């Protein structure tokens, strides 16, 4: 139960554009199913619709994790550019 709450908190940070640490990223990657369609649409609007298409067509958690990992890398690169 705590893992789900941590993942939801991290996801909320992400959607608000707040800084995320490694713990937040790990929480999201450990619970990819917490991201629903509406949440992914919001993220895709910000980072690219290709992520939505890929995420929605993913059939396994491993595929979802790979897509989220790529998206989080993009976010990390953007955050480093702001420093």
Secondary structure, DSSP 8 states (H G I E B T S, - for coil): -HHHHHHHHHHHHHHHT----HHHHHHHHHTGGG--HHHHHHHHHHH-HHHHHHHHH--SHHHHHHHHHHHHHHHHHHHHHH-
